[in-house]
Amino acid sequence: MASFLVLTVAWMLAACAAVPMDADASSHSMFTCEPITLRMCQGLPYNSTFMPNVLNHYDQQTAALAMEPFHPMVNLQCSQELRMFLCALYAPVCTEYGRVTLPCRRLCLQARSDCYRLMDMFGVSWPHEMDCDRFPDCDEAYPRAADLLSSAADAPSAESPGAVQRDYGFWCPRELKMDPDLGYSFMGVRDCSPPCPNMYFGREELALARYFIGVVSIVCLSATLFTFLTFLIDVSRFRYPERPIIFYAVCYMMVSLAFFLGFLLDDRVACNAAAPGRFRAATVTQGSHNKACTLLFMVLYFFTMAGSVWWVILTVTWFLAAVPKWGSEAIEKKALLFHACAWGLPGALTVTLLAMNKIEGDGVSGVCFVGLYDLTALRWFLLAPLGLDVVVGVALLLAGILALNRVRMEIPLEKENQEKLVKFMIRIGVFSVLYLVPLLTVLACLLYESSHRQAWDTTWVQERCKEYHIPCPYQVEQSSRPDLVLFLVKYLMMLIVGIPSVFWVGSKKTCFEWAGFFHGKRRKEMVHKSHQALGCPEPDFAQLLLREPSGPVVRKSCGTSTQGTSTHASSTHLAMLDQPASGSTSRAGSMRSGPSKSSGSSYHGSLHRNRDDRFTASSFRAVEEFPPYGSLPRLKDQSPSRHGSTQRLESQSRHSSVRDLSVAPQAVHSVPGHGIHMVLEEDGPRA
């Protein structure tokens, strides 16, 4: 467990170092000079430029539209420097690859001061991106002599008209741009967000997926809630090594609840509303500024990771019970460490993602998660931890199963215990398969999505570039679209992985417990109250199982010891005391026992009923030892009307005593307190 914790911490540090906080949007795959086509910039000392320019216009047509507000000032010649300054920004001189020449600050200040009044008259403000403080403090004309030499060398020739074609990369459309302080990012471009509800599927496909996820989440929520309520009915029933199954079920109950809330909320949490007045379309929510989205992400991601860790802890407890032969009490002493790992590690991952602002809305399911558009976060915060849990859990599971099989082959056990051990091994195997198959399917879907995401994005840009007025991809090598079935399988397996917990708790005993819960108090509780009313201690079953075969059975009942009395007979006797008195009903405790037929007889105790119908205990006589497998003696009849009732009670007591004592030698073969043996005892009534 300590090595697993060290590996997890080391992986978290590597993930934080590998995930970049910001994306660089200034890189392009090609750089080529092109002739100047802007009407305002004709007749300059240079005739070639490059795109994108300093102001991030990806072609000259976009730059020409941005220059239109300055046309009146240029035509009125408010400044001799304005035209050259504008062309230096919108159509800069083309130099060697990677070097951008900016105009001097003096040129900017001169143009702004000369045309300030005229601009104010036409209602044109000086753009923020043209702030003079951004330019170098120099006193040179534009373009410089060195720039003109590079421009002549790189100027395009008439024989190569295709030289102006190049890959501009992805340019964020105006409809998808976000405020800079929100920290959004999409396809490597800052301050940009994917369209919502989804960029790959239509409305009808999304409606189908949304209802499918809603139905599956309801089924998983019902199954895991049933498991948890079964545990609450009888908390002592599920002890270590199988206790982690309950926490595992609770985790996936919260996961299914998060998906169900996403189904109810539709797109109100995962998407930012459109703002037509600001030319903003509906976009995917990112970061932690949306409180509802942040809360859904925390619940979904935290309990998803915690559920996988609890499965690893379940394999650890099975391993400790099977290989080093730890008992249930010894494993339970490590419960604090188990809880620290199961809740602490997912909590640390969740806080790390919140600090890195890696939350993303899911337009398909309506929830918020991680790794939906950020591939680096997908690899480090989903694929890596889930894959590590699978490797560690499978290794411990195989070691435990092999140890149990060796115990079955080498240690001689009775036939009944052999069958129970085999059934227990089968249950472990089936439960593990029901967990691993969905989890491995989710990992396969995430790997496929990670490897094809770039091709899906390129295809989307190629299909929507004309609509958004952005550069289309150049020389697309592969185009593909995702299939909706892939996403449906991923969500199905993320939810169905919590259902195997029902197969573990499902048994006849569970049915009896629920039946007793719905029909009032169980018989065990009634017997317990009867014991308390008479001041009798609880029966010590451990002494009954661990006693010597030739020794007597000693039970203390209301201050005296009774030998040879069965548990069933005592329970029946105490339960009959709570019934109202009737002339036609016999009472085992309301009659006075007479002398025995032989010296080996004993009295269980006598009760007198006084005038106000209350029972008071009379004096008890000393008892002698019975044979080790004896039964209650025949009580002497006190009246003809009670002969039948006494006969039936004697027969029932004899039968129960022989049955209880016959089980004792068989139970001695198992080590008390051993985790696996306790599970085998529990497995008996379930079979």
C-alpha positions in Angstrom: 0.0 0.0 0.0 2.9 2.4 0.7 4.5 1.7 -2.6 1.2 2.4 -4.4 1.0 5.7 -2.5 4.6 6.6 -3.5 3.9 5.8 -7.2 0.7 7.9 -7.1 2.5 11.0 -5.7 5.4 10.7 -8.2 2.9 10.4 -11.0 1.0 13.5 -9.8 4.2 15.6 -9.8 5.1 14.4 -13.3 1.6 15.3 -14.5 1.8 18.8 -13.1 5.1 19.3 -14.8 3.8 17.9 -18.1 0.5 19.8 -18.4 1.2 23.3 -19.8 -0.7 26.1 -18.2 -0.9 28.2 -21.4 -1.0 27.4 -25.0 1.1 29.3 -27.6 -1.0 30.6 -30.5 1.7 32.4 -32.4 3.3 29.4 -34.2 2.6 28.5 -37.8 3.9 25.7 -39.9 4.9 27.7 -43.0 6.2 31.3 -43.7 6.1 32.7 -47.2 6.3 36.2 -48.6 3.4 37.4 -50.8 2.8 40.5 -52.9 1.0 43.4 -51.3 -2.6 43.8 -52.6 -3.8 46.5 -50.1 -4.7 49.6 -52.0 -3.5 51.9 -49.3 0.0 50.3 -49.2 0.7 50.5 -52.9 3.8 52.4 -54.0 5.8 51.8 -50.8 9.6 51.2 -50.8 8.8 47.5 -50.5 6.2 45.4 -52.4 6.0 42.1 -50.4 4.5 41.3 -47.1 3.7 38.3 -45.0 0.6 37.0 -43.1 -0.4 36.8 -40.4 0.7 40.3 -39.6 1.5 41.9 -36.3 -2.2 42.5 -35.5 -3.0 38.8 -36.1 -4.9 39.2 -39.4 -4.5 35.9 -41.3 -4.8 37.4 -44.8 -4.8 40.8 -46.6 -8.6 40.8 -47.1 -9.1 40.8 -43.3 -6.4 43.5 -42.9 -8.1 45.7 -45.5 -11.4 45.5 -43.6 -9.6 46.5 -40.4 -7.9 49.5 -42.1 -11.2 51.0 -43.4 -11.8 53.4 -40.4 -8.4 55.1 -41.1 -9.1 55.8 -44.8 -10.6 59.3 -44.2 -7.5 60.4 -42.2 -5.1 59.1 -44.8 -7.1 60.8 -47.6 -7.1 64.1 -45.7 -3.4 63.7 -45.0 -3.6 64.7 -41.4 0.0 63.3 -41.0 2.8 62.4 -43.3 3.7 59.5 -41.1 0.2 57.9 -40.7 0.1 55.9 -44.0 3.6 54.4 -43.4 2.8 53.6 -39.8 -0.5 51.8 -40.8 1.2 49.8 -43.5 4.0 48.8 -41.1 1.4 47.2 -38.9 -1.2 45.8 -41.4 1.3 44.9 -44.3 4.7 44.7 -42.7 7.8 44.2 -44.9 8.7 40.6 -45.5 12.0 39.6 -44.0 13.7 36.3 -43.4 11.8 33.6 -41.6 10.9 34.2 -38.0 12.0 37.9 -37.7 9.4 40.6 -37.5 10.4 44.3 -37.9 8.3 46.8 -35.9 8.1 50.5 -36.5 9.8 52.9 -34.1 7.9 54.5 -31.2 8.6 57.9 -32.6 6.7 57.1 -35.8 3.6 56.0 -33.7 3.7 59.1 -31.5 4.0 61.4 -34.4 1.1 59.9 -36.3 -1.2 59.8 -33.3 -0.5 63.4 -32.2 -1.1 64.8 -35.8 -4.4 63.0 -36.3 -5.8 63.0 -32.8 -8.3 65.8 -33.4 -9.4 64.5 -36.8 -10.0 61.0 -35.4 -12.0 62.5 -32.6 -14.1 64.3 -35.2 -14.9 61.1 -37.1 -15.5 59.1 -33.9 -12.5 56.8 -34.4 -10.5 55.8 -31.3 -6.9 54.8 -31.3 -6.8 51.0 -31.1 -5.4 49.4 -28.0 -3.3 47.0 -30.0 -1.6 50.1 -31.6 -0.5 51.5 -28.3 2.8 53.3 -28.8 4.4 51.8 -25.7 4.5 48.4 -27.5 7.0 49.6 -30.1 10.8 49.9 -29.8 12.3 53.2 -28.8 14.4 54.0 -31.8 14.8 56.8 -34.4 14.9 55.1 -37.8 12.7 55.3 -40.8 10.5 52.4 -41.9 11.5 50.1 -43.6 15.1 49.9 -42.6 17.8 49.3 -45.2 18.5 45.7 -43.9 14.8 44.9 -44.2 14.7 46.0 -47.8 17.7 43.7 -48.7 15.9 40.8 -47.1 12.7 41.7 -48.8 14.3 41.7 -52.3 15.9 38.3 -51.7 12.6 36.8 -50.5 10.3 38.5 -52.9 8.0 36.0 -54.8 8.7 35.5 -58.5 6.2 35.4 -61.3 7.1 31.8 -62.0 6.0 30.6 -58.5 2.5 31.9 -57.9 1.7 29.1 -55.5 4.3 30.3 -53.0 1.7 32.3 -51.2 -0.2 29.3 -50.1 0.6 28.1 -46.6 -0.9 26.6 -43.4 -2.1 29.4 -41.2 -3.0 27.1 -38.4 -6.3 27.5 -36.4 -7.6 31.0 -36.0 -10.3 31.4 -33.4 -13.5 32.8 -35.0 -15.0 36.0 -33.6 -18.1 34.0 -32.4 -16.0 31.8 -30.2 -13.7 34.4 -28.6 -13.8 34.7 -24.8 -12.7 37.3 -22.3 -8.9 37.1 -21.7 -9.3 36.9 -17.9 -11.3 33.6 -18.0 -8.3 31.6 -19.2 -10.1 29.7 -22.0 -8.2 27.7 -24.6 -9.2 25.7 -27.6 -7.0 23.9 -30.2 -3.9 25.6 -28.8 -5.4 29.1 -29.1 -5.9 31.2 -26.0 -9.1 33.1 -25.2 -11.1 30.7 -27.4 -13.7 28.0 -26.6 -15.4 25.2 -28.5 -18.9 25.6 -29.8 -21.7 24.2 -27.7 -23.5 21.9 -27.2 -21.1 19.8 -29.4 -19.0 20.4 -32.4 -19.3 16.9 -33.8 -22.9 15.9 -33.6 -26.3 17.4 -34.5 -29.3 18.1 -32.2 -31.1 14.8 -32.9 -28.0 12.8 -32.1 -27.3 14.7 -28.9 -31.0 14.3 -27.8 -30.6 10.5 -28.3 -27.4 10.4 -26.3 -28.8 12.6 -23.5 -31.8 10.3 -22.9 -29.6 7.2 -23.1 -27.3 8.5 -20.5 -30.2 9.6 -18.3 -31.8 6.1 -18.3 -28.5 4.3 -17.6 -27.7 6.7 -14.8 -31.1 5.9 -13.2 -30.4 2.2 -13.4 -26.9 2.5 -11.9 -28.2 4.9 -9.2 -30.9 2.4 -8.2 -28.4 -0.5 -8.0 -25.8 1.3 -6.0 -28.4 2.8 -3.7 -29.8 -0.7 -3.0 -26.3 -1.9 -2.1 -25.8 0.9 0.3 -29.2 0.6 2.0 -28.6 -3.2 2.4 -25.5 -2.3 4.2 -27.3 0.1 6.5 -29.9 -2.5 7.4 -27.2 -4.8 8.9 -23.9 -2.9 9.3 -22.1 -5.8 11.0 -22.8 -8.2 8.1 -20.2 -6.7 5.7 -16.8 -6.8 7.4 -13.3 -6.7 6.0 -12.2 -7.9 3.6 -15.4 -7.2 1.7 -16.3 -3.9 3.4 -14.6 -1.8 0.6 -17.4 -3.0 -1.8 -19.8 -0.8 0.1 -17.6 2.3 -0.3 -17.1 1.4 -3.9 -20.9 1.3 -4.4 -21.2 4.7 -2.6 -18.7 6.3 -5.0 -20.5 5.1 -8.1 -23.8 6.1 -6.6 -22.5 9.7 -6.6 -21.1 9.3 -10.1 -24.5 8.2 -11.4 -26.2 11.0 -9.5 -23.9 13.6 -11.2 -24.8 12.2 -14.6 -28.5 12.2 -13.7 -28.2 15.9 -12.7 -26.5 16.6 -16.0 -29.4 15.0 -17.8 -31.9 17.2 -15.8 -29.9 20.4 -16.3 -29.5 19.9 -20.1 -27.0 22.6 -21.4 -27.5 25.2 -18.7 -24.3 24.1 -16.9 -22.0 22.7 -19.6 -22.5 25.7 -22.0 -22.1 29.4 -21.9 -25.2 31.2 -23.2 -25.0 32.9 -26.6 -24.7 36.7 -26.7 -25.9 37.9 -30.1 -25.3 41.6 -29.2 -21.6 40.8 -28.8 -21.4 38.4 -31.7 -20.9 35.5 -29.3 -22.2 32.0 -30.0 -22.9 29.4 -27.3 -19.6 28.0 -26.1 -18.4 25.2 -23.8 -17.8 26.2 -20.2 -14.2 26.1 -19.0 -12.5 26.8 -15.8 -14.0 27.4 -12.4 -15.9 30.7 -12.9 -19.2 28.7 -13.3 -19.9 27.5 -9.8 -22.5 24.8 -10.8 -20.1 23.4 -13.4 -17.3 23.3 -10.9 -19.4 21.5 -8.3 -20.5 18.9 -10.9 -16.9 18.4 -11.9 -15.7 18.0 -8.3 -18.4 15.3 -7.5 -17.9 13.4 -10.8 -14.1 13.4 -11.0 -13.5 12.9 -7.2 -15.9 9.9 -6.9 -14.7 8.4 -10.2 -11.2 8.3 -8.9 -12.2 7.2 -5.4 -14.2 4.3 -6.8 -11.2 3.0 -8.7 -9.0 3.4 -5.6 -11.6 1.5 -3.4 -11.4 -1.3 -5.9 -7.7 -1.5 -5.5 -8.1 -1.4 -1.7 -10.6 -4.3 -2.1 -7.9 -6.4 -3.9 -5.5 -5.4 -1.1 -7.8 -6.7 1.6 -8.4 -9.9 -0.3 -4.6 -10.3 -0.7 -4.0 -9.8 3.0 -6.7 -12.3 3.9 -5.5 -14.9 1.4 -1.7 -14.7 1.4 -0.4 -13.6 4.9 -3.7 -15.0 6.4 -4.7 -11.8 8.1 -7.9 -11.9 10.1 -10.8 -9.5 9.8 -9.8 -7.7 13.0 -6.2 -7.3 11.8 -7.4 -5.9 8.4 -9.8 -3.6 10.1 -7.0 -2.0 12.0 -5.7 -0.6 8.7 -9.1 1.0 7.9 -7.7 4.5 8.7 -5.0 4.0 6.1 -7.4 2.7 3.6 -9.7 5.7 4.0 -6.8 8.1 3.8 -5.7 6.7 0.5 -9.2 6.3 -1.0 -10.3 9.9 -0.2 -7.0 11.7 0.0 -5.5 10.8 -3.4 -8.7 11.7 -5.4 -9.0 14.9 -3.4 -5.4 15.9 -4.2 -6.0 15.3 -8.0 -9.3 17.3 -7.9 -7.6 20.3 -6.2 -4.7 20.1 -8.7 -7.1 20.3 -11.6 -9.0 23.2 -10.0 -5.7 25.1 -9.6 -4.7 24.4 -13.2 -8.2 25.5 -14.4 -8.7 22.3 -16.5 -12.5 22.0 -16.0 -14.4 21.5 -19.3 -18.1 21.3 -20.0 -19.4 18.2 -21.8 -22.1 19.0 -24.3 -23.1 15.4 -24.8 -23.9 14.4 -21.2 -24.5 17.9 -19.7 -21.8 17.5 -16.9 -18.4 19.0 -16.4 -15.3 16.8 -16.5 -11.6 16.8 -17.6 -9.9 15.8 -20.8 -12.8 16.5 -23.1 -10.8 18.9 -25.3 -7.4 19.0 -23.6 -5.5 15.9 -24.6 -2.6 16.5 -22.1 -5.0 16.6 -19.2 -6.8 13.5 -20.6 -3.6 11.5 -20.7 -2.3 12.5 -17.2 -5.4 12.8 -15.2 -7.6 10.0 -16.6 -5.6 7.5 -18.6 -2.6 7.3 -16.2 -4.5 7.0 -12.8 -7.1 4.5 -14.1 -4.4 2.4 -15.9 -2.3 2.4 -12.7 -5.3 1.2 -10.7 -6.0 -1.6 -13.1 -2.4 -2.9 -13.1 -2.0 -2.8 -9.3 -5.5 -4.3 -8.7 -5.1 -7.2 -11.2 -1.7 -8.1 -9.7 -3.0 -8.3 -6.2 -6.2 -10.1 -7.3 -4.3 -12.8 -9.1 -2.0 -13.3 -6.2 -4.9 -13.7 -3.8 -6.8 -16.2 -6.1 -3.6 -18.3 -6.5 -3.2 -18.4 -2.7 -6.8 -19.4 -2.2 -6.4 -22.2 -4.8 -3.3 -23.4 -3.1 -5.1 -23.5 0.2 -7.9 -25.5 -1.4 -5.5 -28.0 -2.9 -3.1 -28.5 0.0 -5.1 -28.1 3.2 -7.6 -31.0 3.8 -11.1 -29.5 4.3 -14.4 -31.0 4.7 -16.6 -31.2 1.6 -18.9 -28.4 2.7 -16.0 -26.0 3.4 -14.4 -27.0 0.1 -17.6 -26.1 -1.8 -17.8 -22.8 0.1 -14.2 -21.9 -0.8 -14.8 -22.7 -4.4 -17.9 -20.6 -4.5 -16.1 -17.7 -2.8 -13.3 -17.9 -5.4 -15.9 -17.9 -8.2 -17.6 -14.9 -6.7 -14.3 -13.0 -6.5 -13.6 -13.8 -10.2 -17.0 -12.9 -11.4 -17.1 -9.6 -9.5 -13.6 -8.7 -10.8 -14.5 -9.4 -14.4 -17.7 -7.4 -14.1 -15.6 -4.4 -12.9 -12.6 -4.8 -15.2 -14.4 -5.3 -18.5 -16.3 -1.9 -18.3 -13.2 -0.1 -17.0 -10.9 -1.5 -19.7 -13.6 -0.5 -22.3 -13.6 3.1 -20.9 -9.8 3.1 -21.2 -9.9 1.8 -24.8 -12.4 4.6 -25.7 -10.3 7.3 -24.1 -7.2 6.0 -25.9 -9.0 6.0 -29.2 -10.4 9.5 -28.6 -6.9 10.7 -27.7 -5.3 9.3 -30.9 -8.1 10.6 -33.3 -8.9 14.0 -31.7 -6.5 16.0 -33.9 -8.0 14.5 -37.1 -11.6 15.2 -35.8 -10.6 18.9 -35.1 -9.0 19.3 -38.5 -12.1 17.9 -40.2 -14.4 20.2 -38.2 -12.3 23.3 -39.2 -12.3 22.2 -42.8 -16.1 21.9 -42.8 -16.8 25.2 -40.9 -14.0 27.5 -42.0 -16.2 29.3 -44.6 -19.0 29.8 -42.2 -16.7 31.2 -39.5 -14.6 33.2 -42.0 -11.3 31.7 -40.8 -8.4 30.1 -42.8 -9.2 26.6 -44.1 -6.6 23.9 -43.4 -3.9 23.5 -46.0 -3.0 20.1 -47.3 -5.3 18.0 -45.0 -3.8 14.5 -44.9 -6.6 12.7 -43.1 -10.2 13.7 -42.3 -12.6 11.7 -40.1 -15.6 12.3 -37.9 -16.3 10.6 -34.6 -19.1 8.0 -34.3 -21.8 8.6 -31.7 -21.7 4.9 -30.7 -18.1 5.4 -29.3 -19.4 8.1 -26.9 -22.4 6.1 -25.9 -20.3 3.0 -25.1 -17.9 5.2 -23.1 -20.7 6.7 -20.9 -22.4 3.3 -20.6 -19.3 1.7 -19.2 -18.5 4.6 -16.9 -21.9 4.1 -15.3 -22.4 0.3 -15.5 -19.1 -0.2 -13.6 -20.9 0.4 -10.3 -23.6 -2.3 -10.9 -21.4 -5.3 -9.9 -21.8 -4.4 -6.2 -25.4 -5.7 -6.4 -24.2 -9.1 -7.4 -22.0 -9.3 -4.3 -24.8 -8.4 -1.8 -27.5 -10.3 -3.7 -28.4 -13.5 -1.8 -31.2 -15.1 0.1 -30.1 -13.5 3.3 -30.5 -10.1 1.7 -34.0 -11.0 0.7 -34.8 -12.1 4.3 -33.3 -8.9 5.7 -35.4 -6.7 3.4 -38.5 -8.8 4.1 -37.9 -8.4 7.8 -37.3 -4.6 7.4 -40.6 -4.1 5.5 -42.6 -6.3 8.0 -41.4 -4.7 11.2 -38.9 -5.8 13.7 -36.9 -8.9 13.0 -37.1 -11.9 15.3 -33.6 -11.4 16.4 -34.4 -8.0 17.8 -37.5 -9.5 19.6 -35.4 -12.1 21.2 -32.8 -9.5 22.2 -35.5 -7.4 23.9 -36.8 -10.5 25.7 -33.3 -11.2 27.0 -33.0 -7.6 28.3 -36.4 -7.7 30.0 -35.4 -10.8 32.0 -31.9 -9.6 32.7 -30.4 -12.6 30.7 -27.0 -12.2 29.0 -26.7 -12.8 25.2 -25.8 -16.3 24.2 -22.0 -16.8 23.6 -21.9 -18.7 20.3 -18.1 -18.5 20.2 -17.8 -20.6 23.4 -20.2 -23.1 21.9 -18.1 -23.5 18.8 -14.7 -23.6 20.5 -15.6 -25.9 23.4 -14.1 -29.4 23.8 -16.3 -32.1 22.1 -16.5 -34.1 25.3 -17.2 -31.1 27.5 -20.7 -29.9 28.7 -22.6 -27.0 27.1 -23.0 -24.3 29.7 -25.6 -21.5 29.2 -26.4 -18.9 31.8 -30.0 -18.1 32.0 -31.2 -15.4 34.4 -28.5 -16.0 37.0 -28.2 -19.8 36.7 -26.4 -22.3 34.4 -28.2 -24.8 32.3 -26.5 -27.7 30.8 -27.6 -29.3 27.5 -30.2 -26.5 26.7 -30.2 -25.5 23.1 -30.3 -21.9 21.8 -33.5 -22.5 19.9 -35.3 -23.8 22.9 -34.2 -20.8 25.1 -35.3 -18.4 22.4 -38.6 -20.1 22.0 -39.1 -20.0 25.8 -38.3 -16.3 26.0 -40.4 -15.4 23.1 -43.5 -17.2 24.5 -43.3 -15.1 27.7 -44.2 -12.0 25.7 -47.6 -13.5 24.6 -50.8 -12.7 26.5 -52.1 -15.3 28.9 -54.8 -17.6 27.7 -56.5 -20.6 29.1 -56.2 -22.6 25.9 -52.5 -21.9 25.3 -49.7 -23.7 27.2 -46.8 -21.7 28.6 -43.4 -23.3 29.1 -42.4 -20.7 31.6 -45.6 -20.5 33.6 -45.7 -24.0 34.9 -43.8 -25.4 37.9 -41.5 -28.3 37.2 -41.9 -31.3 39.4 -39.4 -33.9 40.5 -37.4 -35.6 37.8 -37.5 -39.2 37.0 -33.8 -39.8 37.5 -30.8 -38.1 39.1 -29.6 -36.9 35.7 -32.5 -34.6 35.1 -32.4 -30.8 35.5 -34.8 -27.9 35.7 -34.7 -25.0 33.3 -36.4 -22.8 35.9 -39.8 -22.1 37.2 -42.0 -19.0 37.0 -45.0 -18.1 39.2 -47.8 -15.9 37.9 -49.1 -13.7 40.7 -52.5 -12.1 40.9 -51.8 -9.1 38.7 -50.6 -11.4 35.8 -46.9 -10.8 36.3 -44.3 -13.6 36.2 -41.8 -13.9 39.0 -38.9 -16.3 39.1 -38.9 -18.9 41.8 -35.9 -20.7 43.2 -33.7 -22.7 40.9 -32.4 -26.1 41.7 -28.8 -27.2 41.1 -28.2 -29.0 37.9 -26.0 -31.9 37.0 -24.0 -32.5 33.9 -25.6 -34.0 30.9 -23.9 -36.1 28.3 -22.1 -33.8 25.8 -24.7 -34.4 23.0 -27.8 -34.8 25.2 -31.0 -33.0 25.1 -33.6 -31.6 27.5 -35.2 -34.3 29.8 -38.9 -34.9 29.6 -40.7 -32.7 32.0 -43.2 -34.3 34.3 -46.8 -33.4 33.6 -48.5 -31.0 36.0 -52.0 -31.1 34.7 -53.8 -33.0 31.9 -54.6 -29.8 30.1 -50.9 -28.9 29.6 -49.6 -32.3 28.6 -49.6 -31.7 24.8 -47.9 -28.3 25.0 -45.1 -29.7 27.3 -44.6 -32.6 24.9 -44.2 -30.3 21.9 -41.7 -28.1 23.7 -39.6 -31.0 24.8 -39.5 -32.4 21.3 -38.5 -29.1 19.8 -35.8 -28.5 22.4 -34.3 -32.0 21.8 -34.2 -31.5 18.1 -32.6 -28.1 18.3 -30.0 -29.1 20.8 -28.8 -32.0 18.8 -28.6 -29.9 15.7 -26.6 -27.1 17.3 -24.2 -29.4 19.0 -23.6 -31.5 15.9 -22.3 -28.4 14.0 -19.7 -27.6 16.6 -17.0 -30.1 15.7 -17.3 -29.1 12.1 -16.8 -25.4 12.9 -13.7 -26.1 15.0 -11.7 -26.7 11.8 -11.9 -23.1 10.8 -9.7 -20.4 12.6 -11.9 -17.9 14.4 -11.5 -14.3 13.2 -9.9 -15.2 9.9 -11.1 -12.9 7.2 -11.7 -15.6 4.5 -13.4 -17.9 6.9 -15.7 -15.2 8.0 -16.7 -14.6 4.4 -17.2 -18.4 4.0 -19.5 -18.4 6.9 -21.4 -15.5 5.4 -21.5 -17.3 2.1 -23.3 -20.3 3.5 -26.8 -18.8 3.6 -26.3 -17.0 0.3 -25.6 -20.1 -1.7 
